[in-house]
Amino acid sequence: MKEINLSVLHDAASRLLFDMSDEEYQTLLEEFGILTKQMDTIGKIDGLESFEPMTFPFECSVTYLREDVAVEPLPRDLALANAGSKQDNEIKLPKVVL
């Protein structure tokens, strides 16, 4: 892991177009130090390799969607039957460009 220092933070901030004060850089550097220590502590947990990483914290299954079955499309005259305004066998909509 690349060591985080003030020059790395300054470089990252300039690439992201952030404008920070020297105090904010120092605070961010201290925060990175805390995060690095926490990650090292988590990495020392025995048997951690036997668990699969989570991509989402909850069990999620989707059962309420219908099967995607191809069906015959509506005939054009039936699709246009309830259209308020038609032009050239298409639904005519009001212009929305200002």
All heavy atoms as an XYZ file, in Angstrom:
774
protein
N       0.844     -1.180      0.000
C       0.000      0.000      0.000
C       0.887      1.240      0.000
O       1.840      1.338      0.748
C      -0.921     -0.034      1.220
C      -1.872      1.115      1.287
S      -2.959      0.862      2.691
C      -4.073      2.170      2.443
N       0.547      2.183     -0.862
C       1.325      3.403     -0.968
C       1.158      4.247      0.299
O       0.064      4.433      0.794
C       0.858      4.191     -2.191
C       1.685      5.397     -2.510
C       1.194      6.035     -3.791
C       2.064      7.206     -4.163
N       1.621      7.827     -5.407
N       2.273      4.740      0.806
C       2.206      5.564      2.016
C       1.556      6.904      1.683
O       1.870      7.551      0.694
C       3.611      5.806      2.575
C       3.596      6.602      3.857
C       4.977      6.806      4.422
O       5.836      5.919      4.249
O       5.190      7.867      5.018
N       0.608      7.279      2.535
C      -0.104      8.540      2.336
C       0.650      9.641      3.072
O       0.896      9.559      4.261
C      -1.551      8.455      2.872
C      -2.313      7.316      2.214
C      -2.275      9.770      2.679
C      -2.543      7.490      0.736
N       1.064     10.669      2.336
C       1.690     11.834      2.954
C       1.061     13.087      2.347
O       0.212     13.015      1.474
C       3.214     11.803      2.791
C       3.636     11.708      1.341
O       3.012     12.299      0.477
N       4.692     10.958      1.079
N       1.491     14.231      2.812
C       0.870     15.477      2.366
C       1.012     15.700      0.863
O       0.098     16.196      0.210
C       1.449     16.666      3.138
C       0.939     16.806      4.569
C       1.635     17.960      5.273
C      -0.559     17.018      4.595
N       2.143     15.317      0.292
C       2.311     15.529     -1.149
C       1.344     14.671     -1.955
O       0.828     15.107     -2.985
C       3.755     15.272     -1.567
O       4.092     13.921     -1.387
N       1.071     13.439     -1.477
C       0.109     12.567     -2.160
C      -1.287     13.177     -2.067
O      -2.042     13.198     -3.044
C       0.126     11.146     -1.548
C      -0.995     10.293     -2.111
C       1.475     10.481     -1.781
N      -1.637     13.718     -0.893
C      -2.944     14.348     -0.734
C      -3.082     15.592     -1.605
O      -4.125     15.828     -2.221
C      -3.191     14.705      0.733
C      -3.393     13.534      1.696
C      -3.609     14.039      3.108
C      -4.557     12.673      1.255
N      -2.017     16.409     -1.656
C      -2.042     17.601     -2.496
C      -2.230     17.217     -3.966
O      -3.004     17.861     -4.695
C      -0.755     18.417     -2.331
C      -0.732     19.291     -1.124
N      -1.397     20.494     -1.085
C      -0.138     19.136      0.084
C      -1.204     21.047      0.104
N      -0.450     20.238      0.835
N      -1.535     16.170     -4.408
C      -1.647     15.711     -5.785
C      -3.058     15.215     -6.080
O      -3.647     15.577     -7.102
C      -0.624     14.603     -6.051
C      -0.668     14.122     -7.484
O      -0.631     14.974     -8.392
O      -0.770     12.891     -7.687
N      -3.606     14.402     -5.175
C      -4.964     13.879     -5.373
C      -5.982     15.015     -5.389
O      -6.900     15.035     -6.218
C      -5.307     12.870     -4.280
N      -5.833     15.978     -4.481
C      -6.771     17.102     -4.421
C      -6.704     17.946     -5.687
O      -7.738     18.388     -6.202
C      -6.481     17.955     -3.198
N      -5.523     18.158     -6.214
C      -5.412     18.968     -7.432
C      -6.009     18.238     -8.626
O      -6.627     18.860     -9.488
C      -3.961     19.347     -7.697
O      -3.201     18.225     -8.047
N      -5.855     16.925     -8.681
C      -6.451     16.158     -9.779
C      -7.974     16.180     -9.711
O      -8.646     16.138    -10.730
C      -5.979     14.708     -9.743
C      -4.535     14.524    -10.128
C      -4.133     13.082     -9.935
N      -2.707     12.919    -10.109
C      -2.186     12.054    -10.960
N      -2.962     11.284    -11.685
N      -0.885     11.955    -11.074
N      -8.508     16.218     -8.490
C      -9.960     16.242     -8.307
C     -10.520     17.656     -8.235
O     -11.705     17.849     -7.986
C     -10.328     15.480     -7.034
C     -10.001     13.998     -7.042
C     -10.180     13.386     -5.661
C     -10.869     13.283     -8.054
N      -9.644     18.644     -8.423
C     -10.016     20.059     -8.403
C     -10.577     20.487     -7.050
O     -11.497     21.292     -6.966
C     -11.012     20.376     -9.528
C     -10.554     20.035    -10.938
C     -11.660     20.308    -11.935
C      -9.302     20.812    -11.301
N     -10.034     19.923     -5.964
C     -10.400     20.334     -4.612
C      -9.499     21.466     -4.181
O      -8.310     21.490     -4.485
C     -10.229     19.187     -3.607
C     -11.286     18.122     -3.680
C     -11.069     16.897     -3.084
C     -12.485     18.326     -4.318
C     -12.032     15.910     -3.125
C     -13.456     17.345     -4.375
C     -13.219     16.128     -3.775
N     -10.063     22.386     -3.438
C      -9.292     23.476     -2.862
C      -9.427     23.354     -1.353
O     -10.516     23.559     -0.807
C      -9.832     24.820     -3.366
C      -8.956     25.975     -2.924
O      -7.764     25.740     -2.655
O      -9.464     27.108     -2.849
N      -8.350     22.969     -0.684
C      -8.393     22.754      0.763
C      -7.312     23.579      1.439
O      -6.279     23.871      0.858
C      -8.183     21.254      1.086
C      -9.256     20.381      0.501
S      -9.228     18.596      0.887
C      -7.704     18.221      1.590
N      -7.590     23.890      2.715
C      -6.599     24.629      3.501
C      -5.566     23.650      4.056
O      -5.762     22.430      4.048
C      -7.285     25.371      4.641
O      -7.794     24.451      5.589
N      -4.460     24.183      4.564
C      -3.424     23.326      5.145
C      -3.958     22.550      6.344
O      -3.567     21.405      6.568
C      -2.212     24.171      5.549
C      -1.454     24.700      4.340
O      -1.588     24.088      3.259
O      -0.731     25.702      4.481
N      -4.854     23.157      7.119
C      -5.450     22.466      8.268
C      -6.285     21.268      7.804
O      -6.264     20.207      8.434
C      -6.333     23.426      9.061
C      -5.577     24.529      9.759
C      -6.517     25.552     10.382
O      -7.743     25.470     10.162
O      -6.009     26.424     11.091
N      -7.014     21.446      6.700
C      -7.828     20.352      6.185
C      -6.959     19.212      5.666
O      -7.287     18.044      5.851
C      -8.751     20.865      5.074
C      -9.851     21.777      5.583
C     -10.643     22.425      4.475
O     -10.025     22.875      3.492
O     -11.881     22.470      4.608
N      -5.840     19.540      5.042
C      -4.908     18.497      4.602
C      -4.369     17.722      5.804
O      -4.257     16.502      5.772
C      -3.745     19.089      3.802
C      -4.082     19.414      2.383
C      -4.137     20.730      1.944
C      -4.329     18.405      1.459
C      -4.443     21.036      0.624
C      -4.629     18.708      0.141
C      -4.693     20.019     -0.264
O      -4.996     20.318     -1.570
N      -4.037     18.428      6.869
C      -3.497     17.766      8.061
C      -4.561     16.867      8.698
O      -4.270     15.744      9.094
C      -3.008     18.820      9.070
C      -2.163     18.241     10.174
C      -0.927     17.531      9.655
O      -0.265     17.978      8.747
N      -0.616     16.396     10.237
N      -5.800     17.351      8.769
C      -6.889     16.543      9.318
C      -7.115     15.299      8.468
O      -7.292     14.195      8.992
C      -8.194     17.373      9.385
O      -7.969     18.529     10.185
C      -9.340     16.574      9.952
N      -7.100     15.466      7.146
C      -7.288     14.337      6.245
C      -6.161     13.318      6.389
O      -6.407     12.106      6.388
C      -7.376     14.835      4.801
C      -7.751     13.822      3.739
C      -9.109     13.198      4.022
C      -7.759     14.483      2.368
N      -4.939     13.793      6.571
C      -3.801     12.896      6.769
C      -3.964     12.086      8.054
O      -3.715     10.885      8.074
C      -2.502     13.702      6.790
C      -1.204     12.906      6.860
C      -1.074     11.992      5.649
C      -0.024     13.847      6.947
N      -4.434     12.732      9.118
C      -4.680     12.033     10.381
C      -5.791     10.993     10.226
O      -5.700      9.886     10.766
C      -5.039     13.043     11.469
C      -3.879     13.938     11.871
C      -4.307     15.101     12.756
O      -5.479     15.140     13.181
O      -3.461     15.984     13.007
N      -6.838     11.343      9.473
C      -7.937     10.408      9.224
C      -7.444      9.176      8.461
O      -7.837      8.050      8.764
C      -9.047     11.095      8.423
C      -9.716     12.233      9.138
C     -10.851     11.801     10.018
O     -11.444     10.743      9.739
O     -11.130     12.517     10.988
N      -6.587      9.385      7.464
C      -6.024      8.260      6.729
C      -5.192      7.371      7.647
O      -5.191      6.150      7.511
C      -5.167      8.740      5.555
C      -5.931      8.898      4.280
C      -6.133     10.152      3.733
C      -6.455      7.794      3.624
C      -6.835     10.305      2.557
C      -7.158      7.941      2.450
C      -7.357      9.202      1.919
N      -4.484      7.975      8.591
C      -3.719      7.184      9.556
C      -4.620      6.291     10.391
O      -4.321      5.115     10.626
N      -5.737      6.840     10.839
C      -6.698      6.062     11.630
C      -7.283      4.931     10.791
O      -7.369      3.782     11.244
C      -7.813      6.989     12.160
C      -7.245      7.958     13.190
C      -8.955      6.182     12.763
C      -8.186      9.089     13.569
N      -7.678      5.249      9.557
C      -8.245      4.211      8.682
C      -7.240      3.095      8.398
O      -7.595      1.917      8.378
C      -8.702      4.833      7.361
C      -9.998      5.629      7.401
C     -10.216      6.351      6.082
C     -11.169      4.726      7.691
N      -5.993      3.454      8.180
C      -4.961      2.457      7.910
C      -4.780      1.524      9.102
O      -4.673      0.302      8.942
C      -3.629      3.147      7.566
O      -3.834      4.020      6.462
C      -2.556      2.140      7.204
N      -4.761      2.070     10.314
C      -4.647      1.244     11.519
C      -5.839      0.312     11.662
O      -5.691     -0.854     12.024
C      -4.523      2.129     12.757
C      -3.182      2.811     12.881
C      -3.128      3.683     14.119
C      -1.817      4.459     14.173
N      -1.756      5.371     15.317
N      -7.049      0.821     11.371
C      -8.242     -0.025     11.466
C      -8.204     -1.150     10.434
O      -8.567     -2.289     10.731
C      -9.500      0.824     11.274
C      -9.772      1.755     12.428
C     -10.939      2.691     12.175
O     -11.376      2.863     11.037
N     -11.442      3.307     13.227
N      -7.745     -0.849      9.222
C      -7.648     -1.888      8.200
C      -6.608     -2.935      8.586
O      -6.813     -4.133      8.354
C      -7.317     -1.261      6.849
C      -8.487     -0.477      6.278
S      -8.187      0.547      4.830
C      -7.053     -0.343      3.854
N      -5.502     -2.513      9.179
C      -4.495     -3.464      9.650
C      -5.060     -4.358     10.744
O      -4.809     -5.562     10.763
C      -3.254     -2.728     10.167
C      -2.447     -2.092      9.053
O      -2.619     -2.507      7.880
O      -1.645     -1.172      9.346
N      -5.848     -3.776     11.647
C      -6.456     -4.545     12.735
C      -7.440     -5.568     12.177
O      -7.449     -6.725     12.599
C      -7.182     -3.604     13.724
O      -6.243     -2.664     14.235
C      -7.807     -4.378     14.866
N      -8.255     -5.159     11.230
C      -9.212     -6.091     10.621
C      -8.462     -7.204      9.890
O      -8.861     -8.366      9.937
C     -10.157     -5.337      9.663
C     -11.097     -4.447     10.469
C     -10.941     -6.305      8.788
C     -11.946     -3.514      9.637
N      -7.362     -6.881      9.247
C      -6.584     -7.879      8.520
C      -5.955     -8.935      9.407
O      -5.605    -10.011      8.947
N      -5.836     -8.660     10.710
C      -5.233     -9.605     11.638
C      -6.235    -10.616     12.206
O      -5.848    -11.497     12.969
C      -4.581     -8.851     12.798
C      -3.382     -8.028     12.370
C      -2.831     -7.239     13.527
C      -1.695     -6.317     13.062
N      -1.195     -5.460     14.147
N      -7.498    -10.515     11.858
C      -8.515    -11.433     12.364
C      -8.270    -12.812     11.783
O      -8.150    -12.985     10.567
C      -9.930    -10.931     12.019
C     -10.198     -9.594     12.706
C     -10.982    -11.960     12.402
C     -11.510     -8.946     12.308
N      -8.212    -13.831     12.662
C      -7.979    -15.209     12.232
C      -9.170    -15.731     11.437
O     -10.325    -15.521     11.812
C      -7.736    -16.118     13.438
C      -6.404    -15.843     14.109
O      -5.493    -15.366     13.406
O      -6.282    -16.092     15.324
N      -8.886    -16.428     10.359
C      -9.920    -17.062      9.554
C     -10.680    -16.120      8.643
O     -11.687    -16.506      8.047
N     -10.237    -14.907      8.528
C     -10.933    -13.923      7.704
C     -10.949    -14.325      6.231
O     -11.912    -14.042      5.513
C     -10.268    -12.548      7.863
C     -11.001    -11.354      7.287
C     -12.338    -11.176      7.969
C     -10.168    -10.103      7.438
N      -9.941    -15.044      5.798
C      -9.839    -15.454      4.394
C     -10.929    -16.442      4.008
O     -11.245    -16.599      2.836
C      -8.475    -16.093      4.097
C      -7.276    -15.273      4.487
C      -6.926    -15.410      5.974
O      -7.190    -16.464      6.585
O      -6.403    -14.425      6.510
N     -11.526    -17.145      4.979
C     -12.520    -18.168      4.664
C     -13.890    -17.573      4.353
O     -14.791    -18.283      3.931
C     -12.646    -19.160      5.822
O     -13.110    -18.499      6.991
N     -14.056    -16.278      4.560
C     -15.342    -15.632      4.283
C     -15.304    -14.941      2.930
O     -14.312    -14.343      2.545
C     -15.677    -14.599      5.373
C     -15.990    -15.215      6.697
C     -15.006    -15.353      7.651
C     -17.267    -15.669      6.982
C     -15.280    -15.916      8.871
C     -17.556    -16.238      8.198
C     -16.563    -16.368      9.148
N     -16.433    -15.029      2.229
C     -16.554    -14.356      0.938
C     -16.891    -12.887      1.179
O     -17.734    -12.569      2.018
C     -17.671    -15.020      0.137
C     -17.795    -14.507     -1.262
C     -18.850    -15.283     -2.049
O     -19.070    -16.454     -1.762
O     -19.427    -14.657     -2.949
N     -16.253    -11.984      0.478
C     -16.561    -10.561      0.661
C     -18.021    -10.265      0.320
O     -18.599    -10.859     -0.585
C     -15.641     -9.850     -0.329
C     -14.601    -10.832     -0.686
C     -15.199    -12.187     -0.503
N     -18.610     -9.348      1.079
C     -20.002     -8.968      0.836
C     -20.057     -7.870     -0.226
O     -19.254     -6.956     -0.228
C     -20.650     -8.426      2.119
C     -20.912     -9.470      3.156
S     -21.988     -8.953      4.500
C     -21.656     -7.255      4.771
N     -21.030     -7.980     -1.104
C     -21.270     -6.909     -2.064
C     -22.469     -6.082     -1.638
O     -22.628     -4.951     -2.072
C     -21.527     -7.477     -3.462
O     -22.613     -8.397     -3.393
C     -20.284     -8.189     -3.987
N     -23.337     -6.650     -0.792
C     -24.512     -5.956     -0.282
C     -24.789     -6.517      1.102
O     -24.697     -7.726      1.308
C     -25.705     -6.178     -1.225
C     -26.858     -5.282     -0.953
C     -26.795     -3.936     -1.257
C     -28.015     -5.773     -0.379
C     -27.862     -3.095     -1.001
C     -29.086     -4.947     -0.127
C     -29.011     -3.601     -0.433
N     -25.119     -5.690      2.088
C     -25.223     -6.184      3.464
C     -26.453     -7.027      3.770
O     -26.548     -7.604      4.849
C     -25.230     -4.903      4.300
C     -25.749     -3.849      3.391
C     -25.267     -4.238      2.019
N     -27.422     -7.128      2.858
C     -28.648     -7.866      3.135
C     -28.880     -8.926      2.071
O     -28.508     -8.741      0.914
C     -29.863     -6.927      3.160
C     -29.697     -5.760      4.088
C     -29.498     -4.494      3.587
C     -29.721     -5.929      5.458
C     -29.337     -3.414      4.427
C     -29.559     -4.862      6.315
C     -29.370     -3.598      5.802
N     -29.543    -10.001      2.461
C     -29.956    -11.021      1.512
C     -31.015    -10.397      0.616
O     -31.975     -9.808      1.092
C     -30.546    -12.223      2.257
C     -30.914    -13.383      1.384
C     -29.708    -14.157      0.911
O     -28.684    -14.153      1.601
O     -29.803    -14.765     -0.157
N     -30.848    -10.489     -0.671
C     -31.765     -9.806     -1.586
C     -32.136    -10.749     -2.718
O     -31.269    -11.230     -3.441
C     -31.098     -8.552     -2.139
S     -32.201     -7.543     -3.131
N     -33.426    -11.018     -2.831
C     -33.884    -11.820     -3.960
C     -35.109    -11.134     -4.550
O     -35.944    -10.594     -3.836
C     -34.220    -13.243     -3.518
O     -35.275    -13.209     -2.583
N     -35.202    -11.166     -5.838
C     -36.311    -10.526     -6.529
C     -37.220    -11.617     -7.066
O     -36.830    -12.373     -7.953
C     -35.795     -9.624     -7.674
C     -36.953     -8.986     -8.418
C     -34.853     -8.581     -7.132
N     -38.427    -11.717     -6.501
C     -39.357    -12.747     -6.940
C     -40.656    -12.155     -7.467
O     -41.540    -12.888     -7.864
C     -39.694    -13.684     -5.766
O     -40.254    -12.900     -4.703
C     -38.471    -14.414     -5.278
N     -40.768    -10.841     -7.466
C     -42.035    -10.218     -7.826
C     -42.084     -9.757     -9.283
O     -43.083     -9.213     -9.720
C     -42.325     -9.024     -6.919
C     -41.210     -8.021     -6.845
C     -41.106     -7.010     -7.781
C     -40.243     -8.102     -5.853
C     -40.073     -6.094     -7.727
C     -39.215     -7.179     -5.789
C     -39.137     -6.185     -6.719
O     -38.111     -5.281     -6.663
N     -41.011     -9.957    -10.023
C     -41.009     -9.553    -11.425
C     -41.550    -10.687    -12.295
O     -41.339    -11.864    -12.015
C     -39.595     -9.187    -11.878
C     -38.955     -7.998    -11.172
C     -37.533     -7.805    -11.662
C     -39.763     -6.733    -11.398
N     -42.257    -10.311    -13.351
C     -42.805    -11.315    -14.254
C     -41.710    -11.847    -15.178
O     -40.678    -11.217    -15.355
C     -43.940    -10.720    -15.075
C     -43.469     -9.628    -16.019
C     -44.596     -9.187    -16.938
N     -44.239     -8.019    -17.705
C     -43.438     -8.004    -18.766
N     -42.895     -9.110    -19.182
N     -43.166     -6.882    -19.405
N     -41.963    -12.971    -15.756
C     -41.061    -13.517    -16.753
C     -41.093    -12.615    -17.975
O     -42.139    -12.083    -18.351
C     -41.482    -14.922    -17.152
C     -41.184    -15.977    -16.106
C     -39.701    -16.194    -15.937
O     -38.954    -16.230    -16.939
O     -39.290    -16.323    -14.780
N     -39.966    -12.430    -18.596
C     -39.885    -11.612    -19.792
C     -40.156    -12.500    -21.002
O     -39.269    -13.197    -21.489
C     -38.512    -10.967    -19.895
C     -38.448     -9.910    -20.971
O     -39.523     -9.479    -21.447
O     -37.339     -9.503    -21.331
N     -41.409    -12.478    -21.435
C     -41.831    -13.332    -22.533
C     -42.171    -12.440    -23.722
O     -42.946    -11.488    -23.599
C     -43.071    -14.160    -22.129
C     -43.539    -15.033    -23.283
C     -42.769    -14.992    -20.900
N     -41.614    -12.754    -24.863
C     -41.892    -11.979    -26.071
C     -43.316    -12.264    -26.521
O     -43.751    -13.419    -26.595
C     -40.904    -12.338    -27.162
N     -44.059    -11.193    -26.779
C     -45.429    -11.339    -27.271
C     -45.578    -10.518    -28.544
O     -44.755     -9.650    -28.847
C     -46.461    -10.870    -26.216
C     -46.437    -11.765    -24.997
C     -46.234     -9.437    -25.823
N     -46.634    -10.784    -29.253
C     -46.918    -10.057    -30.490
C     -47.274     -8.611    -30.137
O     -48.087     -8.371    -29.252
C     -48.089    -10.734    -31.208
C     -48.246    -10.397    -32.649
C     -47.086    -10.861    -33.503
O     -46.477    -11.907    -33.218
O     -46.795    -10.154    -34.478
N     -46.658     -7.615    -30.796
C     -46.984     -6.219    -30.484
C     -48.391     -5.862    -30.941
O     -48.979     -6.530    -31.790
C     -45.938     -5.429    -31.262
C     -45.484     -6.336    -32.343
C     -45.626     -7.732    -31.823
N     -48.928     -4.782    -30.347
C     -50.254     -4.313    -30.740
C     -50.230     -3.853    -32.190
O     -49.246     -3.260    -32.640
C     -50.659     -3.118    -29.878
C     -51.086     -3.383    -28.451
C     -51.337     -2.059    -27.730
C     -52.320     -4.236    -28.388
N     -51.303     -4.065    -32.902
C     -51.382     -3.492    -34.244
C     -51.386     -1.964    -34.133
O     -51.863     -1.398    -33.153
C     -52.730     -4.005    -34.780
C     -53.128     -5.121    -33.876
C     -52.448     -4.911    -32.590
N     -50.851     -1.300    -35.140
C     -50.693      0.148    -35.097
C     -52.031      0.861    -34.877
O     -52.132      1.767    -34.070
C     -50.050      0.654    -36.369
C     -49.854      2.163    -36.355
C     -49.068      2.617    -37.516
N     -47.749      2.002    -37.387
C     -46.745      2.235    -38.187
N     -46.875      3.064    -39.190
N     -45.590      1.644    -38.025
N     -53.077      0.448    -35.576
C     -54.366      1.127    -35.435
C     -54.935      0.975    -34.036
O     -55.542      1.898    -33.495
C     -55.359      0.641    -36.493
C     -55.605     -0.863    -36.446
O     -54.728     -1.579    -35.920
O     -56.660     -1.300    -36.941
N     -54.711     -0.158    -33.398
C     -55.178     -0.358    -32.029
C     -54.351      0.467    -31.038
O     -54.891      1.044    -30.087
C     -55.105     -1.846    -31.669
C     -55.714     -2.272    -30.348
C     -57.183     -1.871    -30.288
C     -55.579     -3.761    -30.152
N     -53.031      0.568    -31.289
C     -52.169      1.367    -30.414
C     -52.500      2.850    -30.515
O     -52.405      3.589    -29.536
C     -50.708      1.126    -30.742
N     -52.916      3.311    -31.691
C     -53.253      4.722    -31.898
C     -54.711      5.046    -31.598
O     -55.122      6.204    -31.672
C     -52.949      5.118    -33.346
C     -51.478      5.125    -33.753
C     -51.344      5.344    -35.251
C     -50.723      6.188    -32.993
N     -55.508      4.041    -31.253
C     -56.948      4.244    -31.064
C     -57.260      5.291    -29.997
O     -58.181      6.089    -30.158
C     -57.610      2.914    -30.715
N     -56.545      5.337    -28.895
C     -56.839      6.273    -27.813
C     -55.951      7.511    -27.818
O     -56.005      8.313    -26.893
C     -56.709      5.574    -26.451
C     -57.811      4.559    -26.250
O     -58.931      4.769    -26.685
N     -57.482      3.462    -25.597
N     -55.128      7.670    -28.830
C     -54.244      8.836    -28.900
C     -55.081     10.083    -29.161
O     -55.971     10.089    -30.019
C     -53.208      8.655    -29.997
N     -54.802     11.141    -28.437
C     -55.547     12.380    -28.608
C     -55.266     13.046    -29.933
O     -56.160     13.587    -30.577
N     -54.023     13.024    -30.368
C     -53.642     13.681    -31.608
C     -52.683     12.770    -32.371
O     -51.738     12.230    -31.796
C     -52.961     15.012    -31.277
O     -52.582     15.682    -32.441
N     -52.974     12.579    -33.667
C     -52.150     11.684    -34.493
C     -51.658     12.431    -35.725
O     -52.321     13.346    -36.222
C     -52.957     10.478    -34.951
C     -53.492      9.626    -33.842
C     -54.404      8.577    -34.403
C     -55.739      8.773    -33.711
N     -56.783      7.938    -34.158
N     -50.491     12.059    -36.197
C     -49.943     12.619    -37.434
C     -49.045     11.569    -38.066
O     -48.146     11.029    -37.424
C     -49.133     13.882    -37.130
C     -48.545     14.531    -38.343
C     -47.754     15.795    -37.989
O     -47.705     16.208    -36.840
N     -47.144     16.378    -38.987
N     -49.279     11.242    -39.335
C     -48.479     10.260    -40.082
C     -48.369      8.928    -39.354
O     -47.285      8.349    -39.215
C     -47.085     10.809    -40.381
C     -47.123     12.086    -41.198
O     -48.006     12.197    -42.070
O     -46.261     12.962    -40.953
N     -49.480      8.428    -38.846
C     -49.538      7.155    -38.112
C     -48.636      7.129    -36.881
O     -48.091      6.093    -36.510
C     -49.200      5.976    -39.024
C     -50.349      5.637    -39.939
O     -51.516      5.800    -39.571
N     -50.048      5.169    -41.139
N     -48.457      8.293    -36.251
C     -47.700      8.402    -34.999
C     -48.469      9.300    -34.044
O     -49.311     10.098    -34.457
C     -46.317      9.004    -35.258
C     -45.424      8.144    -36.119
C     -44.090      8.797    -36.411
O     -43.912      9.990    -36.096
O     -43.203      8.099    -36.940
N     -48.182      9.156    -32.749
C     -48.806     10.012    -31.756
C     -48.125     11.374    -31.809
O     -46.902     11.464    -31.747
C     -48.685      9.407    -30.336
C     -49.415      8.071    -30.284
C     -49.261     10.367    -29.298
C     -49.212      7.316    -28.994
N     -48.924     12.427    -31.949
C     -48.382     13.781    -32.015
C     -48.383     14.354    -30.603
O     -49.412     14.394    -29.923
C     -49.223     14.656    -32.932
C     -48.665     16.043    -33.109
C     -49.506     16.861    -34.064
C     -48.931     18.253    -34.167
N     -49.750     19.109    -35.020
N     -47.191     14.789    -30.161
C     -47.032     15.352    -28.826
C     -46.703     16.829    -28.938
O     -46.142     17.276    -29.935
C     -45.901     14.625    -28.075
C     -46.111     13.138    -27.844
C     -44.865     12.529    -27.239
C     -47.295     12.919    -26.927
N     -47.010     17.596    -27.884
C     -46.661     19.020    -27.923
C     -45.145     19.200    -27.873
O     -44.419     18.402    -27.287
C     -47.323     19.603    -26.685
C     -47.616     18.452    -25.804
C     -47.735     17.252    -26.674
N     -44.681     20.278    -28.509
C     -43.257     20.586    -28.531
C     -42.818     20.976    -27.124
O     -43.472     21.771    -26.454
C     -43.006     21.739    -29.499
C     -41.559     22.039    -29.732
C     -41.420     23.141    -30.791
C     -39.969     23.435    -31.052
N     -39.829     24.462    -32.088
N     -41.705     20.404    -26.638
C     -41.231     20.696    -25.285
C     -39.918     21.475    -25.270
O     -39.439     21.872    -24.222
C     -41.065     19.419    -24.441
C     -42.412     18.797    -24.145
C     -40.164     18.407    -25.150
N     -39.317     21.704    -26.429
C     -38.065     22.459    -26.494
C     -38.396     23.925    -26.382
O     -39.273     24.444    -27.066
C     -37.323     22.169    -27.827
C     -36.041     22.979    -27.901
C     -37.031     20.691    -27.941
N     -37.697     24.626    -25.513
C     -37.965     26.051    -25.325
C     -37.151     26.899    -26.250
O     -36.091     26.700    -26.620
C     -37.680     26.452    -23.877
C     -38.524     25.712    -22.847
C     -38.096     26.115    -21.452
C     -39.990     25.997    -23.042
